[in-house]
Amino acid sequence: MFAEERHRLIAEQLAADGKVTVAQLADRFDITRETVRRDLAQLESENHLRRVHGGAVATSEASTREESYVVRTAIHAEAKARIAQRALSLIPVSEASVILDAGTSTEILAERMLKTNIGNGLLVITHALPIASVLVQSPHIALELIGGRVRGITGAASGARTAQEYANYRADIAFIGTNGLDAGFGLSTPDPLEAAVKRSLVASARRVVLLADGSKFDQETLVRFAALDAIDTLVTDRLPGAELAAALEAADVEVIVA
């Protein structure tokens, strides 16, 4: 096979999966790993990919890339709705405290909470304005809003002040989101200030439930905010691949497929 044909097939695989590994490509094309590395170097010089340890990711998967709030609301909407509906059943029925992280899946969860009139002494703590604007309509839910400087791209407070406020809480359960979920790197987000808030949020709950659709699997963004063993449960729309599944099992993470 000519190099040009390999390059086309590598580009197609990146478009489909977002990520390739040197070992995987060497096996697929029956070539040496050094040849694969030269192929990836050539494709990177043409701005088709970005090389990372052990392989490459599509340029659209850059670690600092972050979709707008409108875009994030629209993509994978059906999967997020299923995840939120399943997560609803994990909320304590009464007299409990719940943290809702910023994110589209957690916002859908808040909407489901409002529609089902869940409450009876339930306290919800959040730093996300879209979530607060939903739950403030409920006569059954007590709402605690965490302050700080609001990021327009997420509609949520971020930074040291927000993280410090979360450090004063110990909620029964937290529902969190992530931009990336990787077997080795853990949970990550592109923004350092948001990472600080998420790190504090994770430490502020007795039980941590991650809401993440399958598009987040095997993704690494700029800043890690938690290792896999920091979460108790993953609610998702499909089973993770073998490597991530093994890492989640080793970390004693319960996986629930909605």
Residue pairs with C-beta under 8 A, 6 or more apart in sequence:
1 29
3 39
3 42
6 29
6 31
6 39
7 39
7 42
7 43
7 48
9 29
10 20
10 25
10 39
10 40
10 43
10 49
11 43
11 48
11 49
13 20
14 20
14 48
14 49
14 56
14 57
14 58
15 58
18 57
18 58
18 60
18 61
18 218
18 219
19 55
19 56
19 57
19 58
19 61
19 218
19 219
20 40
20 49
20 55
20 56
21 54
21 55
22 33
22 36
22 37
22 40
22 54
22 55
23 33
23 54
23 55
24 55
25 31
25 36
25 39
25 55
26 32
26 33
26 35
26 36
29 36
40 49
40 51
40 55
40 56
41 51
43 49
43 56
44 50
44 51
44 56
47 59
48 59
49 56
49 57
49 58
49 59
50 56
50 57
50 58
50 59
50 61
50 62
52 220
61 219
63 188
63 190
63 220
63 221
63 222
64 190
64 221
64 222
65 190
65 221
66 153
66 179
66 190
66 191
67 75
68 153
69 130
69 152
69 153
69 154
69 155
72 103
72 104
73 104
73 107
75 215
76 213
76 215
76 237
79 213
79 214
79 237
79 238
79 258
80 104
80 105
80 108
80 211
80 213
80 237
81 108
82 237
82 258
83 105
83 108
83 211
83 212
83 213
83 235
83 236
83 237
83 258
84 105
84 106
84 108
84 109
84 111
84 112
84 211
85 112
85 258
86 235
86 256
86 258
87 105
87 109
87 175
87 209
87 211
87 235
87 258
88 109
88 112
88 113
88 116
88 118
90 173
90 209
90 233
90 235
91 98
91 113
91 118
91 122
91 173
92 98
92 122
92 172
92 173
93 118
93 120
94 119
94 120
94 121
94 122
95 120
95 121
95 122
96 121
96 122
96 123
96 172
96 173
97 122
97 123
97 124
97 125
97 169
97 171
97 172
97 173
98 122
98 123
98 124
98 125
98 171
98 172
98 173
98 174
98 175
99 124
99 125
99 126
99 166
99 169
99 171
99 173
99 174
99 175
99 176
99 201
99 204
99 205
100 106
100 109
100 110
100 124
100 125
100 126
100 128
100 131
100 174
100 175
101 126
101 128
101 174
101 175
101 176
101 177
101 198
101 201
102 126
102 127
102 128
102 130
102 131
102 154
102 155
102 156
102 177
102 194
103 128
103 154
103 176
103 177
103 211
104 177
105 177
105 211
105 212
105 213
106 128
106 131
106 175
106 176
106 177
106 211
107 128
107 130
107 131
107 134
109 175
109 211
110 124
110 126
110 131
110 134
110 135
111 134
113 124
113 135
113 138
113 141
114 134
114 135
114 137
114 138
117 138
117 140
118 140
118 141
119 138
119 139
119 140
119 141
120 140
121 142
122 140
122 141
122 142
123 141
123 142
123 143
123 144
124 131
124 135
124 141
124 142
124 143
124 144
125 144
125 146
125 166
125 169
125 171
126 132
126 135
126 143
126 144
126 145
126 146
127 145
127 146
127 147
127 148
127 156
127 157
127 158
127 162
127 165
127 166
127 197
128 154
128 155
128 156
128 157
129 150
129 155
129 156
129 157
130 155
130 156
132 143
132 145
135 141
135 143
136 143
146 157
146 162
146 165
146 166
147 157
147 161
147 162
147 165
148 157
148 158
148 159
148 161
148 162
148 165
148 197
149 157
149 158
149 159
149 161
149 162
150 156
150 157
150 158
151 157
151 158
151 191
151 193
151 194
154 194
156 194
156 197
157 197
158 191
158 193
158 194
158 196
158 197
159 193
159 196
159 197
160 193
160 196
162 196
162 197
162 200
163 196
163 197
163 199
163 200
164 200
166 197
166 200
166 201
166 203
166 204
167 200
167 203
167 204
169 204
169 205
170 204
170 205
170 206
171 204
171 205
171 206
172 205
172 206
172 207
173 205
173 206
173 207
173 208
173 209
174 201
174 202
174 204
174 205
174 207
174 208
174 209
175 209
175 211
176 187
176 198
176 201
176 202
176 208
176 209
176 210
176 211
176 231
177 210
177 211
177 212
178 187
178 188
178 189
178 198
178 210
178 212
178 216
178 225
179 188
179 189
179 190
179 216
179 219
179 221
180 187
180 188
180 189
180 216
180 219
180 220
180 221
181 187
181 210
181 212
181 216
181 217
181 218
181 219
181 234
181 240
181 244
182 188
182 218
182 219
182 220
182 244
183 218
183 228
183 243
183 244
183 246
183 247
183 248
184 247
185 220
185 224
186 224
186 225
186 226
186 227
186 228
186 230
187 198
187 210
187 224
187 225
187 226
187 227
187 228
187 230
187 231
188 195
188 219
188 220
188 221
188 222
188 223
188 224
188 225
189 195
189 198
189 221
189 222
189 223
189 225
190 221
190 222
190 223
191 222
191 223
192 222
192 223
194 223
195 223
195 224
195 225
196 225
198 225
198 226
199 225
199 226
202 208
202 225
202 226
202 230
202 231
207 232
207 233
208 226
208 230
208 231
208 232
208 233
209 231
209 232
209 233
209 234
209 235
210 231
210 233
210 234
210 235
211 235
211 236
212 234
212 235
212 236
213 236
213 237
214 236
214 237
214 238
214 240
217 240
217 241
217 244
218 240
218 241
218 243
218 244
227 251
228 247
228 248
228 250
228 251
228 253
229 251
229 252
229 253
231 251
231 253
232 253
232 254
233 253
233 254
233 255
233 256
234 248
234 253
234 254
234 255
234 256
235 256
235 258
236 255
236 256
236 257
236 258
237 257
237 258
238 257
239 245
239 255
239 257
240 248
240 255
245 255
248 255
